[in-house]
Amino acid sequence: FELLMGELMPRTGRAPKRKITQDPIYNSILVAKLINNIMTDGKKALAQKIVYGAFEKIREVSHKDPAIVFEEAVKAISPKAEVRPRRVGGATYMVPMEVKGERKQLLAIKWIVAAAQARPSKDYLTGKIVMAEKLAVEILDAIAGLGGAAGKKVQVEKQAEANRAFAHFRW
């Protein structure tokens, strides 16, 4: 058992990156990341139903490939800089840092999902909240620079700009 755990989780250094498999319909790792981010309590089939439903709505509205539209939305929402806490001599400073590669995607997807979940939208016939519709609208708004995710990007980049005085504390 200890030998197995030693391979999976090292005591020193970083844990190895897990490989994410592409989603079955769009053959995209980015879409698979979106599905995994929406998934709660291990209900992947439900998360897939939500994402694919949202993508169908995007296809109806934009008449483009939804995977490409989603990729554009992620690029539009990806932040250039963020602040990270850095402890120097008993004081904690929020130091602006450039956001790189994987983290840009992660933040953009998280913000899109969070903004979609926060949207007030109800199906008027049944009274149920329809997540697929909210996600579709949020993705389309993200490309246009509107919506909650775009607002979050602007907020994070403003915060990084405001704390530029502490940039010399970078590590």
C-alpha positions in Angstrom: 0.0 0.0 0.0 2.8 2.5 0.9 4.6 1.7 -2.3 1.5 2.5 -4.3 0.8 5.7 -2.4 4.4 6.7 -3.0 3.9 6.7 -6.7 0.6 8.6 -6.6 1.4 11.3 -4.0 5.0 12.2 -3.4 5.8 13.7 0.0 8.1 16.2 -1.6 7.6 18.2 -4.8 4.4 18.5 -6.8 1.8 15.8 -7.5 1.9 14.6 -11.1 -0.6 16.2 -13.5 -3.6 14.0 -14.3 -4.3 13.5 -18.0 -7.9 14.6 -19.0 -9.5 12.6 -21.8 -11.3 14.4 -24.6 -15.1 14.5 -24.5 -16.8 11.9 -26.8 -18.8 14.3 -29.0 -16.6 17.3 -29.7 -13.2 15.5 -29.1 -12.0 18.6 -27.2 -10.1 18.6 -23.9 -11.5 22.1 -23.2 -15.1 20.9 -23.4 -14.1 18.0 -21.1 -12.7 20.5 -18.6 -16.0 22.4 -18.7 -18.0 19.2 -18.1 -15.8 18.3 -15.1 -16.2 21.9 -13.7 -20.0 21.7 -13.9 -20.1 18.2 -12.5 -21.2 18.0 -8.8 -21.3 14.9 -6.7 -19.8 12.8 -9.4 -22.8 13.1 -11.7 -21.0 13.3 -15.0 -23.9 12.2 -17.2 -26.0 15.2 -15.9 -23.1 17.6 -16.4 -22.7 16.3 -20.0 -26.4 16.7 -20.6 -26.2 20.4 -19.4 -23.1 21.2 -21.5 -24.4 19.5 -24.7 -27.8 21.2 -24.2 -26.0 24.6 -23.9 -24.0 23.8 -27.0 -27.1 23.0 -29.0 -28.6 26.4 -28.0 -25.3 28.1 -29.0 -25.5 26.3 -32.4 -29.1 27.5 -32.9 -28.2 31.1 -32.1 -24.8 31.5 -33.7 -24.9 28.9 -36.5 -21.3 28.0 -35.7 -19.5 25.0 -34.2 -20.2 25.4 -30.4 -16.8 24.0 -29.4 -15.1 26.8 -31.4 -17.5 29.4 -29.9 -16.6 28.1 -26.4 -12.9 28.3 -27.2 -13.3 31.9 -28.2 -15.2 32.7 -25.0 -12.4 31.1 -22.9 -9.8 33.2 -24.8 -11.9 36.3 -24.2 -12.3 35.7 -20.5 -8.7 34.5 -19.8 -7.0 37.0 -17.4 -3.6 38.4 -18.2 -2.7 39.2 -14.5 -3.9 38.3 -11.0 -2.9 39.0 -7.5 -1.4 36.4 -5.2 -0.7 36.8 -1.5 3.0 37.1 -0.5 4.1 37.2 3.1 7.1 39.6 3.7 8.4 40.4 7.1 5.1 39.8 9.0 3.0 41.7 6.5 1.0 40.1 3.7 1.1 41.9 0.3 -1.1 41.2 -2.7 1.4 40.9 -5.4 0.4 41.1 -9.1 1.5 38.1 -11.1 1.2 37.1 -14.8 -1.2 34.2 -15.3 0.2 31.4 -17.5 -1.2 28.7 -19.7 -3.3 26.1 -17.8 -4.3 28.5 -15.1 -5.7 31.0 -17.6 -8.1 28.3 -18.9 -9.0 27.1 -15.4 -9.9 30.6 -14.2 -11.9 31.4 -17.4 -13.9 28.1 -17.2 -14.5 28.6 -13.5 -15.7 32.2 -14.0 -18.0 31.2 -16.9 -19.6 28.4 -14.8 -20.0 30.5 -11.7 -21.5 33.4 -13.6 -23.9 31.0 -15.4 -25.0 29.5 -12.0 -25.5 33.0 -10.6 -27.8 34.1 -13.4 -31.5 34.3 -12.5 -33.3 32.3 -15.1 -36.5 30.2 -14.9 -38.5 28.2 -17.2 -41.9 29.9 -17.0 -44.0 26.8 -17.6 -42.4 24.5 -15.0 -40.7 27.0 -12.8 -37.5 25.0 -13.0 -34.1 26.7 -13.4 -32.6 25.7 -16.7 -28.8 25.5 -16.4 -28.1 24.7 -20.0 -29.8 28.0 -21.1 -27.9 30.0 -18.6 -24.6 28.5 -19.6 -25.3 29.1 -23.3 -26.2 32.8 -22.7 -23.1 33.2 -20.5 -20.8 31.8 -23.1 -22.3 34.0 -25.8 -22.0 37.0 -23.5 -18.4 36.2 -22.7 -17.4 36.6 -26.4 -19.2 40.0 -26.5 -17.4 41.1 -23.3 -20.6 41.1 -21.3 -21.9 39.0 -18.4 -20.6 38.0 -15.0 -17.5 36.2 -16.3 -16.3 39.3 -18.2 -16.9 41.5 -15.2 -14.9 39.1 -13.0 -12.0 39.3 -15.5 -12.1 43.1 -15.4 -12.2 43.1 -11.6 -9.2 40.8 -11.3 -7.1 42.8 -13.8 -8.0 46.1 -12.1 -6.9 44.6 -8.7 -3.6 43.5 -10.3 -3.1 47.0 -11.7 -4.0 48.7 -8.4 -1.4 46.6 -6.6 1.4 47.2 -9.2 3.4 49.0 -6.4 4.0 45.6 -4.8 5.3 44.0 -8.0 8.9 44.1 -6.7 7.9 41.4 -4.1 7.5 38.8 -6.9 9.1 35.4 -6.3 
